[in-house]
Amino acid sequence: MGSTAITQPTGSSDTDRLRHLWAGGSSRLGRNIALELVHATEAAAIAAEPWIGGGDKNAADAAAVDALRAYLSTVDIAGRIVIGEGEKDAAPMLYNGELVGTGQGPRVDIAVDPIDGTSLAAAGLPNALCVIAVSGRDTMLDASATFYMDKIVTDGAGYGVVNLDKSPADNIRALAEAKRKPVGQLQVAVLDRPRHGSLIKEIRASGAITLLIPDGDVAAGINAARDDSPIDMAIGVGGSPEGILTACAVKALGGYMQVRLHPFDAEYAEPADSASRIWEADDLVRGTNALFIATGLTDGDLLRGVQRNGNTIRTESLILSSATGTMRRLQSDHFTERYPA
């Protein structure tokens, strides 16, 4: 996908603003870092693609982890994994506290999910993604002490309207009113889990449309935060790594998000004040300098999956920047000589 040229006269305020935002350098995560991170998620998706539909989610995840770690070692960042994936289900992982990058360039926190939706990939189902997010050092909440969060995500219409202290039905009605649409047209995404039995019943009783997600809630959160998406709300208890990743995306999209840490296991229980506290996206990832990068592994509502065609492998990726408030899509063709099956 080509870039769009700036056609405004030199010196215009909008042009100057865009040039400043993309200036890069050690104090800002610029376009060069974004493109390097896209290469990393592309490598992860290409490595995992042979495992799609094979039924072995850990093998797919291991392939993505190995490729992601190998590529990150070449990127000019001093990166530290703050939120990794794998520990909660004994899967392969980029572990919390791991240092990645060349050690040169911006000092950054990293949240990573080599495959968001490993079960989807193993079953050959839609919406599996390879995902990474970065922000300045010491700006991401380290939520590793608990593996789960109670979440609600909407587009900007939910700001000051939805709240985790309200019932799901009250939030649905309030959001429908704010968006000036009937409750019966509101689409609410929720992970299809036994723990959500009562939540699903309440959503349906409210009259809203229930969209059950088999796995991987990052894509659902992003779609809920977009004002051009049919999904109006994502709600329910999901993983903490996915929550931090989603927060980076929400900040770029101008959406609204609240979470509450939700320990299921007493071994990982948070202090009472922390477990009851409501966090917003700006609490999870502070500042305005965050990048969210995703490459599609299987076809989905957000991105096309990896496609092999003759001597090329085609990938589609998403770059979200909170610094510039932009969403970019990147389609890339890779020669199979460099990415063998």
Contacts in CASP RR format, 6 or more apart in sequence:
PFRMAT RR
TARGET T0000
AUTHOR 0000-0000-0000
METHOD contacts of the structure
MODEL  1
MGSTAITQPTGSSDTDRLRHLWAGGSSRLGRNIALELVHATEAAAIAAEP
WIGGGDKNAADAAAVDALRAYLSTVDIAGRIVIGEGEKDAAPMLYNGELV
GTGQGPRVDIAVDPIDGTSLAAAGLPNALCVIAVSGRDTMLDASATFYMD
KIVTDGAGYGVVNLDKSPADNIRALAEAKRKPVGQLQVAVLDRPRHGSLI
KEIRASGAITLLIPDGDVAAGINAARDDSPIDMAIGVGGSPEGILTACAV
KALGGYMQVRLHPFDAEYAEPADSASRIWEADDLVRGTNALFIATGLTDG
DLLRGVQRNGNTIRTESLILSSATGTMRRLQSDHFTERYPA
1 328 0 8 1.000
1 329 0 8 1.000
1 330 0 8 1.000
1 331 0 8 1.000
6 15 0 8 1.000
6 18 0 8 1.000
8 14 0 8 1.000
8 15 0 8 1.000
9 15 0 8 1.000
18 324 0 8 1.000
21 28 0 8 1.000
21 323 0 8 1.000
21 324 0 8 1.000
22 30 0 8 1.000
22 31 0 8 1.000
22 324 0 8 1.000
23 30 0 8 1.000
24 30 0 8 1.000
24 31 0 8 1.000
24 32 0 8 1.000
24 33 0 8 1.000
25 106 0 8 1.000
26 105 0 8 1.000
26 106 0 8 1.000
27 106 0 8 1.000
27 289 0 8 1.000
28 106 0 8 1.000
28 289 0 8 1.000
28 323 0 8 1.000
29 106 0 8 1.000
29 108 0 8 1.000
29 134 0 8 1.000
29 135 0 8 1.000
29 136 0 8 1.000
29 289 0 8 1.000
29 290 0 8 1.000
29 291 0 8 1.000
29 321 0 8 1.000
29 323 0 8 1.000
30 321 0 8 1.000
30 323 0 8 1.000
33 75 0 8 1.000
33 76 0 8 1.000
33 77 0 8 1.000
33 106 0 8 1.000
33 134 0 8 1.000
33 291 0 8 1.000
34 291 0 8 1.000
34 293 0 8 1.000
34 319 0 8 1.000
34 321 0 8 1.000
36 75 0 8 1.000
36 76 0 8 1.000
37 75 0 8 1.000
37 132 0 8 1.000
37 134 0 8 1.000
37 291 0 8 1.000
37 293 0 8 1.000
38 293 0 8 1.000
38 295 0 8 1.000
38 317 0 8 1.000
38 319 0 8 1.000
38 330 0 8 1.000
38 332 0 8 1.000
39 71 0 8 1.000
40 68 0 8 1.000
40 71 0 8 1.000
40 72 0 8 1.000
40 75 0 8 1.000
40 132 0 8 1.000
40 293 0 8 1.000
41 68 0 8 1.000
41 130 0 8 1.000
41 131 0 8 1.000
41 132 0 8 1.000
41 293 0 8 1.000
41 294 0 8 1.000
41 295 0 8 1.000
41 317 0 8 1.000
42 130 0 8 1.000
42 295 0 8 1.000
42 315 0 8 1.000
42 317 0 8 1.000
42 332 0 8 1.000
42 334 0 8 1.000
43 67 0 8 1.000
43 68 0 8 1.000
43 70 0 8 1.000
43 71 0 8 1.000
43 339 0 8 1.000
44 63 0 8 1.000
44 64 0 8 1.000
44 65 0 8 1.000
44 67 0 8 1.000
44 68 0 8 1.000
44 71 0 8 1.000
44 114 0 8 1.000
44 115 0 8 1.000
44 130 0 8 1.000
44 295 0 8 1.000
45 64 0 8 1.000
45 130 0 8 1.000
45 295 0 8 1.000
45 296 0 8 1.000
45 297 0 8 1.000
45 305 0 8 1.000
45 306 0 8 1.000
45 315 0 8 1.000
46 67 0 8 1.000
46 306 0 8 1.000
46 313 0 8 1.000
46 315 0 8 1.000
46 334 0 8 1.000
46 339 0 8 1.000
47 63 0 8 1.000
47 64 0 8 1.000
47 66 0 8 1.000
47 67 0 8 1.000
48 60 0 8 1.000
48 61 0 8 1.000
48 63 0 8 1.000
48 64 0 8 1.000
48 67 0 8 1.000
48 114 0 8 1.000
48 115 0 8 1.000
48 121 0 8 1.000
48 130 0 8 1.000
48 297 0 8 1.000
49 297 0 8 1.000
49 306 0 8 1.000
49 308 0 8 1.000
49 313 0 8 1.000
50 63 0 8 1.000
50 341 0 8 1.000
51 59 0 8 1.000
51 60 0 8 1.000
51 63 0 8 1.000
51 121 0 8 1.000
51 122 0 8 1.000
52 60 0 8 1.000
52 121 0 8 1.000
52 122 0 8 1.000
52 124 0 8 1.000
52 128 0 8 1.000
52 297 0 8 1.000
52 298 0 8 1.000
52 306 0 8 1.000
53 121 0 8 1.000
53 122 0 8 1.000
53 123 0 8 1.000
53 124 0 8 1.000
54 60 0 8 1.000
54 122 0 8 1.000
54 124 0 8 1.000
55 122 0 8 1.000
55 123 0 8 1.000
56 122 0 8 1.000
57 91 0 8 1.000
57 115 0 8 1.000
57 118 0 8 1.000
57 119 0 8 1.000
57 121 0 8 1.000
57 122 0 8 1.000
58 91 0 8 1.000
58 92 0 8 1.000
58 118 0 8 1.000
60 115 0 8 1.000
60 118 0 8 1.000
60 121 0 8 1.000
60 122 0 8 1.000
61 85 0 8 1.000
61 86 0 8 1.000
61 91 0 8 1.000
61 92 0 8 1.000
61 114 0 8 1.000
61 115 0 8 1.000
61 118 0 8 1.000
62 91 0 8 1.000
62 92 0 8 1.000
64 114 0 8 1.000
64 115 0 8 1.000
64 130 0 8 1.000
64 297 0 8 1.000
65 92 0 8 1.000
65 93 0 8 1.000
65 94 0 8 1.000
65 114 0 8 1.000
66 92 0 8 1.000
68 94 0 8 1.000
68 112 0 8 1.000
68 114 0 8 1.000
68 130 0 8 1.000
68 132 0 8 1.000
69 94 0 8 1.000
69 100 0 8 1.000
72 100 0 8 1.000
72 101 0 8 1.000
73 100 0 8 1.000
73 101 0 8 1.000
73 102 0 8 1.000
74 101 0 8 1.000
74 102 0 8 1.000
75 100 0 8 1.000
75 101 0 8 1.000
75 102 0 8 1.000
76 101 0 8 1.000
76 102 0 8 1.000
76 103 0 8 1.000
76 104 0 8 1.000
76 105 0 8 1.000
77 100 0 8 1.000
77 101 0 8 1.000
77 102 0 8 1.000
77 103 0 8 1.000
77 104 0 8 1.000
77 105 0 8 1.000
77 106 0 8 1.000
77 107 0 8 1.000
77 108 0 8 1.000
77 134 0 8 1.000
78 99 0 8 1.000
78 101 0 8 1.000
78 102 0 8 1.000
78 103 0 8 1.000
78 104 0 8 1.000
78 105 0 8 1.000
78 106 0 8 1.000
78 107 0 8 1.000
78 108 0 8 1.000
78 137 0 8 1.000
79 99 0 8 1.000
79 100 0 8 1.000
79 101 0 8 1.000
79 103 0 8 1.000
79 107 0 8 1.000
79 108 0 8 1.000
79 109 0 8 1.000
79 110 0 8 1.000
79 134 0 8 1.000
79 137 0 8 1.000
80 97 0 8 1.000
80 98 0 8 1.000
80 99 0 8 1.000
80 100 0 8 1.000
80 107 0 8 1.000
80 108 0 8 1.000
80 109 0 8 1.000
80 110 0 8 1.000
80 137 0 8 1.000
81 94 0 8 1.000
81 95 0 8 1.000
81 96 0 8 1.000
81 97 0 8 1.000
81 98 0 8 1.000
81 99 0 8 1.000
81 100 0 8 1.000
81 110 0 8 1.000
81 111 0 8 1.000
81 112 0 8 1.000
82 96 0 8 1.000
82 97 0 8 1.000
82 109 0 8 1.000
82 110 0 8 1.000
82 111 0 8 1.000
82 140 0 8 1.000
82 141 0 8 1.000
82 142 0 8 1.000
82 144 0 8 1.000
82 244 0 8 1.000
83 96 0 8 1.000
83 110 0 8 1.000
83 111 0 8 1.000
83 112 0 8 1.000
83 140 0 8 1.000
83 142 0 8 1.000
83 143 0 8 1.000
83 144 0 8 1.000
83 240 0 8 1.000
83 241 0 8 1.000
83 244 0 8 1.000
83 245 0 8 1.000
84 93 0 8 1.000
84 94 0 8 1.000
84 95 0 8 1.000
84 96 0 8 1.000
84 111 0 8 1.000
84 112 0 8 1.000
84 113 0 8 1.000
84 144 0 8 1.000
84 241 0 8 1.000
85 91 0 8 1.000
85 93 0 8 1.000
85 94 0 8 1.000
85 112 0 8 1.000
85 113 0 8 1.000
85 114 0 8 1.000
85 241 0 8 1.000
86 92 0 8 1.000
86 93 0 8 1.000
87 93 0 8 1.000
87 95 0 8 1.000
87 96 0 8 1.000
87 144 0 8 1.000
87 147 0 8 1.000
88 147 0 8 1.000
88 239 0 8 1.000
91 118 0 8 1.000
92 114 0 8 1.000
94 100 0 8 1.000
94 112 0 8 1.000
94 114 0 8 1.000
96 142 0 8 1.000
96 144 0 8 1.000
100 110 0 8 1.000
106 136 0 8 1.000
107 136 0 8 1.000
107 137 0 8 1.000
108 134 0 8 1.000
108 135 0 8 1.000
108 136 0 8 1.000
108 137 0 8 1.000
109 134 0 8 1.000
109 135 0 8 1.000
109 136 0 8 1.000
109 137 0 8 1.000
109 138 0 8 1.000
109 139 0 8 1.000
109 140 0 8 1.000
110 132 0 8 1.000
110 133 0 8 1.000
110 134 0 8 1.000
110 140 0 8 1.000
111 132 0 8 1.000
111 133 0 8 1.000
111 134 0 8 1.000
111 140 0 8 1.000
111 241 0 8 1.000
111 244 0 8 1.000
111 245 0 8 1.000
111 248 0 8 1.000
112 131 0 8 1.000
112 132 0 8 1.000
112 133 0 8 1.000
112 241 0 8 1.000
112 245 0 8 1.000
113 129 0 8 1.000
113 130 0 8 1.000
113 131 0 8 1.000
113 132 0 8 1.000
113 218 0 8 1.000
113 241 0 8 1.000
113 242 0 8 1.000
113 245 0 8 1.000
114 130 0 8 1.000
114 131 0 8 1.000
115 121 0 8 1.000
115 128 0 8 1.000
115 129 0 8 1.000
115 130 0 8 1.000
115 297 0 8 1.000
116 128 0 8 1.000
116 129 0 8 1.000
116 130 0 8 1.000
116 131 0 8 1.000
116 216 0 8 1.000
116 217 0 8 1.000
116 218 0 8 1.000
116 219 0 8 1.000
116 242 0 8 1.000
116 245 0 8 1.000
116 294 0 8 1.000
117 127 0 8 1.000
117 128 0 8 1.000
117 129 0 8 1.000
117 215 0 8 1.000
117 216 0 8 1.000
118 128 0 8 1.000
118 215 0 8 1.000
119 125 0 8 1.000
119 214 0 8 1.000
119 215 0 8 1.000
120 126 0 8 1.000
120 127 0 8 1.000
120 128 0 8 1.000
120 214 0 8 1.000
120 215 0 8 1.000
120 216 0 8 1.000
120 298 0 8 1.000
121 128 0 8 1.000
121 297 0 8 1.000
121 298 0 8 1.000
124 298 0 8 1.000
125 214 0 8 1.000
125 215 0 8 1.000
125 298 0 8 1.000
126 298 0 8 1.000
126 299 0 8 1.000
126 300 0 8 1.000
126 301 0 8 1.000
127 213 0 8 1.000
127 216 0 8 1.000
127 219 0 8 1.000
127 298 0 8 1.000
127 300 0 8 1.000
127 301 0 8 1.000
127 302 0 8 1.000
128 216 0 8 1.000
128 296 0 8 1.000
128 297 0 8 1.000
128 298 0 8 1.000
129 216 0 8 1.000
129 218 0 8 1.000
129 219 0 8 1.000
129 294 0 8 1.000
129 295 0 8 1.000
129 296 0 8 1.000
129 297 0 8 1.000
129 302 0 8 1.000
129 303 0 8 1.000
130 294 0 8 1.000
130 295 0 8 1.000
130 296 0 8 1.000
130 297 0 8 1.000
131 218 0 8 1.000
131 245 0 8 1.000
131 292 0 8 1.000
131 293 0 8 1.000
131 294 0 8 1.000
132 293 0 8 1.000
132 294 0 8 1.000
133 244 0 8 1.000
133 245 0 8 1.000
133 248 0 8 1.000
133 249 0 8 1.000
133 285 0 8 1.000
133 290 0 8 1.000
133 291 0 8 1.000
133 292 0 8 1.000
133 293 0 8 1.000
134 248 0 8 1.000
134 290 0 8 1.000
134 291 0 8 1.000
135 248 0 8 1.000
135 285 0 8 1.000
135 286 0 8 1.000
135 287 0 8 1.000
135 289 0 8 1.000
135 290 0 8 1.000
135 291 0 8 1.000
136 289 0 8 1.000
136 290 0 8 1.000
139 285 0 8 1.000
139 286 0 8 1.000
139 287 0 8 1.000
139 289 0 8 1.000
139 290 0 8 1.000
140 244 0 8 1.000
140 284 0 8 1.000
140 285 0 8 1.000
140 286 0 8 1.000
141 244 0 8 1.000
141 279 0 8 1.000
141 283 0 8 1.000
141 284 0 8 1.000
141 285 0 8 1.000
143 149 0 8 1.000
143 240 0 8 1.000
143 243 0 8 1.000
143 244 0 8 1.000
143 261 0 8 1.000
143 284 0 8 1.000
144 240 0 8 1.000
145 268 0 8 1.000
145 270 0 8 1.000
146 240 0 8 1.000
146 261 0 8 1.000
146 262 0 8 1.000
146 263 0 8 1.000
146 268 0 8 1.000
146 269 0 8 1.000
146 270 0 8 1.000
146 275 0 8 1.000
147 239 0 8 1.000
147 240 0 8 1.000
147 263 0 8 1.000
147 264 0 8 1.000
147 265 0 8 1.000
147 268 0 8 1.000
148 237 0 8 1.000
148 238 0 8 1.000
148 239 0 8 1.000
148 240 0 8 1.000
148 261 0 8 1.000
148 262 0 8 1.000
148 263 0 8 1.000
148 264 0 8 1.000
149 237 0 8 1.000
149 238 0 8 1.000
149 239 0 8 1.000
149 240 0 8 1.000
149 243 0 8 1.000
149 259 0 8 1.000
149 260 0 8 1.000
149 261 0 8 1.000
149 262 0 8 1.000
150 164 0 8 1.000
150 236 0 8 1.000
150 237 0 8 1.000
150 238 0 8 1.000
150 259 0 8 1.000
150 260 0 8 1.000
150 261 0 8 1.000
150 262 0 8 1.000
151 217 0 8 1.000
151 234 0 8 1.000
151 235 0 8 1.000
151 236 0 8 1.000
151 237 0 8 1.000
151 238 0 8 1.000
151 243 0 8 1.000
151 246 0 8 1.000
151 257 0 8 1.000
151 258 0 8 1.000
151 259 0 8 1.000
152 162 0 8 1.000
152 164 0 8 1.000
152 171 0 8 1.000
152 233 0 8 1.000
152 234 0 8 1.000
152 235 0 8 1.000
152 236 0 8 1.000
152 257 0 8 1.000
152 258 0 8 1.000
152 259 0 8 1.000
153 220 0 8 1.000
153 221 0 8 1.000
153 224 0 8 1.000
153 225 0 8 1.000
153 233 0 8 1.000
153 234 0 8 1.000
153 235 0 8 1.000
153 246 0 8 1.000
153 250 0 8 1.000
153 255 0 8 1.000
153 256 0 8 1.000
153 257 0 8 1.000
154 161 0 8 1.000
154 162 0 8 1.000
154 175 0 8 1.000
154 224 0 8 1.000
154 225 0 8 1.000
154 232 0 8 1.000
154 233 0 8 1.000
154 234 0 8 1.000
154 255 0 8 1.000
154 256 0 8 1.000
154 257 0 8 1.000
155 224 0 8 1.000
155 225 0 8 1.000
155 226 0 8 1.000
155 227 0 8 1.000
155 229 0 8 1.000
155 232 0 8 1.000
155 253 0 8 1.000
155 254 0 8 1.000
155 255 0 8 1.000
155 256 0 8 1.000
156 225 0 8 1.000
156 227 0 8 1.000
156 254 0 8 1.000
156 255 0 8 1.000
156 256 0 8 1.000
157 175 0 8 1.000
157 178 0 8 1.000
157 179 0 8 1.000
157 227 0 8 1.000
157 256 0 8 1.000
158 175 0 8 1.000
158 178 0 8 1.000
158 255 0 8 1.000
158 256 0 8 1.000
159 255 0 8 1.000
159 256 0 8 1.000
160 256 0 8 1.000
161 171 0 8 1.000
161 174 0 8 1.000
161 175 0 8 1.000
161 178 0 8 1.000
162 171 0 8 1.000
162 174 0 8 1.000
162 175 0 8 1.000
162 233 0 8 1.000
162 256 0 8 1.000
162 258 0 8 1.000
163 171 0 8 1.000
163 258 0 8 1.000
163 278 0 8 1.000
164 258 0 8 1.000
164 259 0 8 1.000
164 260 0 8 1.000
164 278 0 8 1.000
165 278 0 8 1.000
166 174 0 8 1.000
167 202 0 8 1.000
168 199 0 8 1.000
168 202 0 8 1.000
168 203 0 8 1.000
168 206 0 8 1.000
168 235 0 8 1.000
169 202 0 8 1.000
169 203 0 8 1.000
169 205 0 8 1.000
169 206 0 8 1.000
171 233 0 8 1.000
171 235 0 8 1.000
172 183 0 8 1.000
172 186 0 8 1.000
172 188 0 8 1.000
172 203 0 8 1.000
172 206 0 8 1.000
172 207 0 8 1.000
172 208 0 8 1.000
172 233 0 8 1.000
173 183 0 8 1.000
173 206 0 8 1.000
175 186 0 8 1.000
175 232 0 8 1.000
175 233 0 8 1.000
176 182 0 8 1.000
176 183 0 8 1.000
176 184 0 8 1.000
176 185 0 8 1.000
176 186 0 8 1.000
176 208 0 8 1.000
176 232 0 8 1.000
179 186 0 8 1.000
179 232 0 8 1.000
183 206 0 8 1.000
183 207 0 8 1.000
183 208 0 8 1.000
184 207 0 8 1.000
184 208 0 8 1.000
184 209 0 8 1.000
185 209 0 8 1.000
186 208 0 8 1.000
186 209 0 8 1.000
186 232 0 8 1.000
186 233 0 8 1.000
187 208 0 8 1.000
187 209 0 8 1.000
187 211 0 8 1.000
187 230 0 8 1.000
187 231 0 8 1.000
187 232 0 8 1.000
187 233 0 8 1.000
188 203 0 8 1.000
188 208 0 8 1.000
188 209 0 8 1.000
188 210 0 8 1.000
188 211 0 8 1.000
188 231 0 8 1.000
188 232 0 8 1.000
188 233 0 8 1.000
188 234 0 8 1.000
188 235 0 8 1.000
189 211 0 8 1.000
189 213 0 8 1.000
189 217 0 8 1.000
189 220 0 8 1.000
189 221 0 8 1.000
189 223 0 8 1.000
189 224 0 8 1.000
189 231 0 8 1.000
189 233 0 8 1.000
189 234 0 8 1.000
189 235 0 8 1.000
190 196 0 8 1.000
190 199 0 8 1.000
190 200 0 8 1.000
190 203 0 8 1.000
190 210 0 8 1.000
190 211 0 8 1.000
190 212 0 8 1.000
190 213 0 8 1.000
190 234 0 8 1.000
190 235 0 8 1.000
190 236 0 8 1.000
191 212 0 8 1.000
191 213 0 8 1.000
191 214 0 8 1.000
191 215 0 8 1.000
191 216 0 8 1.000
191 217 0 8 1.000
191 236 0 8 1.000
191 237 0 8 1.000
191 238 0 8 1.000
192 212 0 8 1.000
192 213 0 8 1.000
192 214 0 8 1.000
193 237 0 8 1.000
195 237 0 8 1.000
196 236 0 8 1.000
196 237 0 8 1.000
199 235 0 8 1.000
199 236 0 8 1.000
200 210 0 8 1.000
200 212 0 8 1.000
203 210 0 8 1.000
203 235 0 8 1.000
204 210 0 8 1.000
211 220 0 8 1.000
211 231 0 8 1.000
213 220 0 8 1.000
216 242 0 8 1.000
217 234 0 8 1.000
217 238 0 8 1.000
217 239 0 8 1.000
217 242 0 8 1.000
217 246 0 8 1.000
218 242 0 8 1.000
218 243 0 8 1.000
218 245 0 8 1.000
218 246 0 8 1.000
218 249 0 8 1.000
218 294 0 8 1.000
219 300 0 8 1.000
219 301 0 8 1.000
219 302 0 8 1.000
219 303 0 8 1.000
220 231 0 8 1.000
220 234 0 8 1.000
221 231 0 8 1.000
221 234 0 8 1.000
221 246 0 8 1.000
221 249 0 8 1.000
221 250 0 8 1.000
222 246 0 8 1.000
222 249 0 8 1.000
222 250 0 8 1.000
222 253 0 8 1.000
222 294 0 8 1.000
222 302 0 8 1.000
223 229 0 8 1.000
223 230 0 8 1.000
223 231 0 8 1.000
223 234 0 8 1.000
223 301 0 8 1.000
223 302 0 8 1.000
224 231 0 8 1.000
224 232 0 8 1.000
224 233 0 8 1.000
224 234 0 8 1.000
225 246 0 8 1.000
225 249 0 8 1.000
225 250 0 8 1.000
225 253 0 8 1.000
225 254 0 8 1.000
225 255 0 8 1.000
225 256 0 8 1.000
225 257 0 8 1.000
226 253 0 8 1.000
229 301 0 8 1.000
237 262 0 8 1.000
238 262 0 8 1.000
240 261 0 8 1.000
243 259 0 8 1.000
243 284 0 8 1.000
244 284 0 8 1.000
244 285 0 8 1.000
245 292 0 8 1.000
246 257 0 8 1.000
247 257 0 8 1.000
247 259 0 8 1.000
247 281 0 8 1.000
247 284 0 8 1.000
247 285 0 8 1.000
248 285 0 8 1.000
248 290 0 8 1.000
248 291 0 8 1.000
248 292 0 8 1.000
248 320 0 8 1.000
248 322 0 8 1.000
249 292 0 8 1.000
249 320 0 8 1.000
250 256 0 8 1.000
250 257 0 8 1.000
250 281 0 8 1.000
251 281 0 8 1.000
251 282 0 8 1.000
251 285 0 8 1.000
251 288 0 8 1.000
251 290 0 8 1.000
251 322 0 8 1.000
252 290 0 8 1.000
252 292 0 8 1.000
252 320 0 8 1.000
252 321 0 8 1.000
252 322 0 8 1.000
252 325 0 8 1.000
252 326 0 8 1.000
252 327 0 8 1.000
253 320 0 8 1.000
253 325 0 8 1.000
253 327 0 8 1.000
254 325 0 8 1.000
255 281 0 8 1.000
256 280 0 8 1.000
256 281 0 8 1.000
257 280 0 8 1.000
257 281 0 8 1.000
257 284 0 8 1.000
258 278 0 8 1.000
258 279 0 8 1.000
258 280 0 8 1.000
259 278 0 8 1.000
259 279 0 8 1.000
259 284 0 8 1.000
260 275 0 8 1.000
260 276 0 8 1.000
260 277 0 8 1.000
260 278 0 8 1.000
260 279 0 8 1.000
261 270 0 8 1.000
261 274 0 8 1.000
261 275 0 8 1.000
261 277 0 8 1.000
261 279 0 8 1.000
262 275 0 8 1.000
263 269 0 8 1.000
263 270 0 8 1.000
263 275 0 8 1.000
269 275 0 8 1.000
285 322 0 8 1.000
287 322 0 8 1.000
288 322 0 8 1.000
288 323 0 8 1.000
289 322 0 8 1.000
289 323 0 8 1.000
290 321 0 8 1.000
290 322 0 8 1.000
290 323 0 8 1.000
291 319 0 8 1.000
291 320 0 8 1.000
291 321 0 8 1.000
291 322 0 8 1.000
292 318 0 8 1.000
292 319 0 8 1.000
292 320 0 8 1.000
292 321 0 8 1.000
293 317 0 8 1.000
293 318 0 8 1.000
293 319 0 8 1.000
293 320 0 8 1.000
294 302 0 8 1.000
294 303 0 8 1.000
294 317 0 8 1.000
294 318 0 8 1.000
295 303 0 8 1.000
295 315 0 8 1.000
295 316 0 8 1.000
295 317 0 8 1.000
295 318 0 8 1.000
296 302 0 8 1.000
296 303 0 8 1.000
296 304 0 8 1.000
296 305 0 8 1.000
296 306 0 8 1.000
296 315 0 8 1.000
296 316 0 8 1.000
296 317 0 8 1.000
297 305 0 8 1.000
297 306 0 8 1.000
298 305 0 8 1.000
298 306 0 8 1.000
299 305 0 8 1.000
302 318 0 8 1.000
303 316 0 8 1.000
303 317 0 8 1.000
303 318 0 8 1.000
303 329 0 8 1.000
304 314 0 8 1.000
304 316 0 8 1.000
305 315 0 8 1.000
305 316 0 8 1.000
306 313 0 8 1.000
306 314 0 8 1.000
306 315 0 8 1.000
307 313 0 8 1.000
307 314 0 8 1.000
307 315 0 8 1.000
308 314 0 8 1.000
308 336 0 8 1.000
308 341 0 8 1.000
310 336 0 8 1.000
311 335 0 8 1.000
311 336 0 8 1.000
311 337 0 8 1.000
312 333 0 8 1.000
312 334 0 8 1.000
312 335 0 8 1.000
312 336 0 8 1.000
313 333 0 8 1.000
313 334 0 8 1.000
313 335 0 8 1.000
313 336 0 8 1.000
313 339 0 8 1.000
314 331 0 8 1.000
314 332 0 8 1.000
314 333 0 8 1.000
314 334 0 8 1.000
315 331 0 8 1.000
315 332 0 8 1.000
315 334 0 8 1.000
316 329 0 8 1.000
316 330 0 8 1.000
316 331 0 8 1.000
316 332 0 8 1.000
317 329 0 8 1.000
317 330 0 8 1.000
317 331 0 8 1.000
317 332 0 8 1.000
318 327 0 8 1.000
318 328 0 8 1.000
318 329 0 8 1.000
318 330 0 8 1.000
319 326 0 8 1.000
319 327 0 8 1.000
319 328 0 8 1.000
319 329 0 8 1.000
319 330 0 8 1.000
320 326 0 8 1.000
320 327 0 8 1.000
320 328 0 8 1.000
321 328 0 8 1.000
END
